[in-house]
Amino acid sequence: QVQLVESGGGLVQPGGSLKLSCAASGSILSGNAIGWYRQAPGKQREPVAVIRSGGSTNYADSVKGRFTISRDNAKNTVYLQMNSLKPEDTAVYYCKPVNFGSWGQGTQVTVSS
């Protein structure tokens, strides 16, 4: 059973920054594409960013230039650095291998003044 634990969310003012972490039990992160996703109230879950095993990345248009996904294979952790946050970034953020696994509990990000 793949276990991924998201952390790092919180309340931040517009324009602020947060860094989310996605920690895995074992080395599942290093050989697989890992995605960050988010679900805002009343909306469907959507992909935010993906990092592949080779290090290539993709981002949703809404976060390009503001968010950066990265991985530390030695720590079995994938990160999402979020800068210039906007109220519309408010959501529960999840991480999951792209092609398998189940959803965890996520971490709440609230952008509000």
FIKE-573053 format. One record per atom (N, C-alpha, C): residue in three letters; x, y, z. Coordinates in steps of 0.02 Angstrom, whole numbers, plus 50000, padded with zeros to 5 digits. Each point is the difference from the previous one (the first is absolute). Example, Ala and Ser with C-alpha at 12.3 -4.5 7.8 and 13.67 -1.06 7.14 Angstrom:
BEGIN
ALA506604971650390ALA499555005950000ALA500455006050000SER499825005349964SER500425005950003SER499615005550037
This chain:
BEGIN
GLN500424994150000GLN499585005950000GLN500445006350000VAL499915004149949VAL500385006249996VAL499725005050049GLN500445002850040GLN499805004950049GLN500365006549986LEU499635005049982LEU500275006749990LEU499675004750050VAL500405004250031VAL499755004650051VAL500175007149979GLU499485004049992GLU500085007049981GLU500055004450063SER500405005249996SER500055004750056SER500235006849974GLY499955005050043GLY500255006649982GLY499475005249984GLY499384997949999GLY499475004849986GLY499895004950057GLY499565004849987GLY499855004950052GLY499635006049971LEU499965005150041LEU499675006349980LEU500545005049981VAL499935003049942VAL500505004949977VAL499645005749965GLN500295005850003GLN499705005849967GLN500154999849925PRO499575003249960PRO500145000449928PRO500705002949988GLY500354996949953GLY500695002049986GLY500514996250039GLY499784996250049GLY500454996250043GLY500234993549969SER500384996250039SER500294993749976SER499894994450051LEU499974994049974LEU499994993950041LEU500394994749963LYS500284995350038LYS500334994249971LYS499684993750027LEU499704996249956LEU499694993750019LEU500494994349992SER499914995050043SER500424994049997SER499574993849991CYS500264995249963CYS499664993649989CYS500504994650016ALA499914996750056ALA500484995150024ALA499724993049989ALA500434995649977ALA499804993249986ALA500354995150045SER499664994550014SER500324994550035SER500354995749948GLY500644999250006GLY500374996349950GLY500225004449942SER500234996949947SER500305003749945SER499545000749940ILE499355000050014ILE499515000149945ILE500055006349958LEU500245005550029LEU500015006349963LEU500535000149946SER500564996850010SER500575000949956SER499914997349930GLY499614994849992GLY499944996949934GLY499355001349964ASN499605004650028ASN499345001149972ASN499845007449992ALA499565001449953ALA499745006849994ALA499545001450058ILE500105005750032ILE499615002050057ILE499655006649984GLY499375000350018GLY499625006149987GLY499755003350063TRP499955006549997TRP499635003950050TRP499335001949968TYR499474999350039TYR499335001449977TYR499675004450053ARG499445003249981ARG499645003950050ARG499264999749986GLN499625000950053GLN499275000149995GLN499735005850041ALA499715004749966ALA499695005750033ALA499284998350018PRO499715003550048PRO499314998650020PRO499535000449940GLY499594994849991GLY499515000049947GLY500284998749930LYS500644998449996LYS500314998949935LYS500314993049997GLN500134997849939GLN500334993549991GLN500755000650015ARG500284994450019ARG500724999850010ARG500365001149934GLU500535003850001GLU500365001649938GLU500754999150010PRO500354998249947PRO500734999650005PRO500325006950003VAL500525000650039VAL500355006350008VAL500704999649969ALA500364994650016ALA500694999249976ALA500184992750001VAL500454998149956VAL500254993249996VAL500765000149992ILE500334995450034ILE500714999149990ILE500134992649985ARG500364998849945ARG500124993249979ARG500654997450030SER500124993549991SER500594997050030SER500655003249974GLY499995002349939GLY500595003249971GLY500095007350019GLY499495002750034GLY500045006850023GLY499615005149959SER499724997949943SER499615004749961SER499365001750036THR499745006049988THR499425002450036THR499485002949953ASN499385000150023ASN499465003449966ASN499575003650052TYR499695005649979TYR499595003950045TYR499345001849967ALA499505000750042ALA499375002849976ALA500125007349981ASP499655002349950ASP500095006949977ASP499905005050056SER499544998550045SER499825004650054SER500575001150050VAL500494995550002VAL500535000650050VAL500695000949969LYS500054999849934LYS500655000849967LYS500335006650020GLY500644999550016GLY500375006050020GLY499945001650073ARG499544996750035ARG499915001350072ARG500164994050043PHE499874994049975PHE500104993950038PHE500604996249970THR500364996550044THR500564995849978THR499974993350035ILE499994994749962ILE500014993250028ILE500724997449997SER500204996550053SER500674997350003SER499994993650041ARG500554996249997ARG500024993850038ARG500684999150031ASP500014996750057ASP500624998050033ASP499954992550011ASN500304996249955ASN499934992750004ASN500314997250063ALA500535003150024ALA500324997550061ALA499545000550060LYS499565005049998LYS499535000950056LYS499314997349983ASN499934996849941ASN499344997449979ASN499465005350006THR500155005949977THR499545005650007THR499955004049935VAL499395002049985VAL499875004649944VAL499725006450029TYR500225005649973TYR499805006550026TYR499605004049949LEU499615004750024LEU499665004849957LEU500115006950032GLN500445003849970GLN500115006950022GLN499495004449966MET499615003650039MET499475004249974MET500145007250018ASN500105004149949ASN500125007250010ASN499445004149969SER499985006350019SER499505004649973SER499304997150004LEU499834997350058LEU499374996550008LEU499415004749992LYS499464997349972LYS499395003749987LYS499424996650037PRO499475003750014PRO499424997050033PRO499744993949962GLU500045000049935GLU499764994349961GLU500444993850005ASP500575000650035ASP500414994150014ASP499764996350062THR499515002850034THR499724996750060THR499704993349981ALA500244994750034ALA499784993249984ALA500334995250048VAL499774993849998VAL500374994650032VAL500484997249948TYR500634999550017TYR500524997749954TYR500194992850017TYR500054996049947TYR500154992950007TYR500604998249956CYS500364994950020CYS500514997249955CYS499864992649990LYS500204997549943LYS499874992949983LYS500424998149941PRO500244993949998PRO500314997749937PRO499485000649944VAL500235002049941VAL499545001649946VAL499594993949978ASN500324994249999ASN499684994249969ASN499724994850048PHE500055001150065PHE499734995150046PHE499945003250069GLY499764995950048GLY499955002450068GLY499335003250015SER499905001650063SER499385003050022SER500135006850031TRP499465003850009TRP500075006850027TRP500104999850075GLY500435004550024GLY500095000950072GLY499535005350026GLN500165002650059GLN499565004950031GLN500125007149974GLY500565001249969GLY500155006649973GLY500195005050054THR500175006049977THR500175005450045THR499645006349976GLN499685003550046GLN499595005849983GLN500445006249990VAL499895003349944VAL500315006449986VAL499455005249994THR500055005250041THR499515005549998THR500365006549988VAL499815003549947VAL500305006449983VAL499485005450011SER500105003950051SER499505005050019SER500335005550040SER499725006049992SER500245005650041SER499575000950062
